[in-house]
Amino acid sequence: MTKRELQKYARRLLEEKLRLLREIGVEEEELAVLAKEASGDLSSFSFHMADQSGETYRRELKASLTSKQTRTLRAIDEALRRIHNGTFGICMRCECKIQKERLDYVPYSRHCINCQRSLEDS
């Protein structure tokens, strides 16, 4: 892979990382409001059972989104390390080149499409 291509992928990875960090920042602000409720400030706390179940669902959904975003951030950091150490674009399982189309779609891919499919099937 050329130096120019590596720079393009590094730029895309950094842009995605910043986007995710902004999203998580917004969610952390919302979680701070929930923490205020849990601390005993009941002024904004609803006592209706339907409201509480909806709130519980919303909290669980946010936690799963944050977890997925955190995994993606880790994958982005790993991809940036691979760019730095010269192994970006090489499948971590079979050591073949990862198709550029795949990297264009998911720039933090660790595996070629064939290895990824076999991992998902197992």
Backbone hydrogen bonds, N-H to C=O, Kabsch-Sander energy under -0.5 kcal/mol:
donor,donor_aa,acceptor,acceptor_aa,energy
6,L,2,T,-2.3
7,Q,3,K,-2.2
8,K,4,R,-2.0
9,Y,5,E,-2.4
10,A,6,L,-2.6
11,R,7,Q,-2.5
12,R,8,K,-2.3
13,L,9,Y,-2.7
14,L,10,A,-2.5
15,E,11,R,-2.4
16,E,12,R,-2.3
17,K,13,L,-2.4
18,L,14,L,-2.4
19,R,15,E,-2.1
20,L,16,E,-2.5
21,L,17,K,-2.4
22,R,18,L,-2.2
23,E,19,R,-2.1
24,I,20,L,-2.8
25,G,21,L,-2.2
26,V,22,R,-2.0
27,E,23,E,-2.1
28,E,24,I,-2.6
29,E,25,G,-1.6
30,E,26,V,-1.8
31,L,27,E,-2.6
32,A,28,E,-1.7
33,V,29,E,-1.3
34,L,30,E,-1.7
35,A,31,L,-2.2
36,K,32,A,-1.8
37,E,33,V,-1.8
38,A,34,L,-2.2
39,S,35,A,-1.4
40,G,37,E,-1.4
41,D,36,K,-1.4
42,L,40,G,-1.4
44,S,41,D,-0.5
45,F,42,L,-1.2
52,Q,48,H,-2.4
53,S,49,M,-2.5
54,G,50,A,-2.1
55,E,51,D,-2.4
56,T,52,Q,-2.5
57,Y,53,S,-2.3
58,R,54,G,-2.3
59,R,55,E,-2.5
60,E,56,T,-2.4
61,L,57,Y,-2.5
62,K,58,R,-2.4
63,A,59,R,-2.3
64,S,60,E,-2.1
65,L,61,L,-2.3
66,T,62,K,-2.7
67,S,63,A,-2.1
68,K,64,S,-2.3
69,Q,65,L,-2.7
70,T,66,T,-2.5
71,R,67,S,-2.1
72,T,68,K,-2.3
73,L,69,Q,-2.6
74,R,70,T,-2.2
75,A,71,R,-2.3
76,I,72,T,-2.4
77,D,73,L,-2.5
78,E,74,R,-2.5
79,A,75,A,-2.3
80,L,76,I,-2.4
81,R,77,D,-2.0
82,R,78,E,-2.3
83,I,79,A,-2.1
84,H,80,L,-2.1
85,N,81,R,-2.5
86,G,82,R,-0.8
86,G,83,I,-0.7
87,T,82,R,-2.0
88,F,82,R,-1.4
90,I,87,T,-1.4
91,C,96,C,-3.4
92,M,110,R,-2.6
95,E,91,C,-1.2
98,I,89,G,-3.3
103,L,99,Q,-2.0
104,D,100,K,-2.7
105,Y,101,E,-1.5
106,V,102,R,-3.6
109,S,106,V,-2.0
116,Q,112,C,-2.5
117,R,113,I,-2.3
118,S,114,N,-2.1
119,L,115,C,-2.1
120,E,116,Q,-2.3
121,D,117,R,-1.9
122,S,118,S,-1.2
